[in-house]
């Protein structure tokens, strides 16, 4: 009966909820009086039966939206923080660098905001004008690198190295940017340039991280503080990072230096020691693409297990599409291999859900 009253009400001159009393209208013929009484009854039935449902639906929608937001925050908290047992609290503290060492200068506070924006835009596409203008999704940023792996102290060339990092900015605020990324690097034969699969009878696997969650924040003094979460299963961990420093290199170039010193116990993997330095160079006039220089000293199994036994040096450039990578690396990633499927590296992780799924996998996967 209530459903049958809806159609007449849609065409009624009286607004919904007015509850017009039949007694307040001019008297008419008995037929007109019966129509008025029927309309009044229809309105009364509608509000008795459907108004509570409408309120319940509104409340349910609010609860659903709140639940989704809490779940999103929970996933963010889950993927951004590794258990305390993975890395001692002291190892997660940001260390104040010596800004008075040769070649490094502390920039005036007035330039800190520009430097932070320059860095996060260069590194992972944050603050991209095309997105802010509503013209597209955050860009995918690819850092393609190539170089060599040397034995120490003799300097013998152990292998050539080629690979890339794919990243995207997924969360941005005035003083914080979260980057989702993954990277893969292959060892190549120094003579034939073929991808190395075995060395002295031992299997050679590419250097690969199925995901990394990197948070860049700016403190009150303007320093850029990175925090990295990576690893799967019991090996999920927070990597201790030092602040990213900055200095001018000529009239239109700025270099952002990201040092990393690691001395940690990896569950099931023994002690891991290494140091790395990333030098990102950006043209502040935006006339030249950004580029990268990377150097690392540490173990490089199976070539050497000694923490001081190998030095890797790479140089790279910034690209914004997988198709822009050289065919030498694209062919390796898109082809099927006995040692694994690398096609996921054609793009950075899509969202926190994918990160959480990858974190729950065992390292063997």
Secondary structure, 3 states (H helix, E strand, C coil): CHHHHHHHHHCCCCCCCCCCCHHHCCCCCHHHHHHHHHHHHHHHHHHHHHHHHHHHHHHHHHHHHHHHHHHHHHHHHHHHCCCHHHCCHHHHCCCCCCCCCCCCCCCCHHHHHHHHHHHHHHHHCCCCHHHHCCCCCCCCEEEEEEEEEEECCCCCEEEEEEEEEEEEEEEECCCEEEEEEEEEEEEECCCCCCECCEECCEECCCEEEEEEEEEEEECCCCCEEEEEEECCHHHCEEECCCCEEEEECCCCEEEEEEEEEEEEEECCCEEEEEEEEEEEEEECCCCCCCEEEEEEEECECCCECCCCCEEEEEEEEEECCHHHCCHHHHHHHHCCECCECCHHHHCCCCCHHHHHHHHHCCCCC
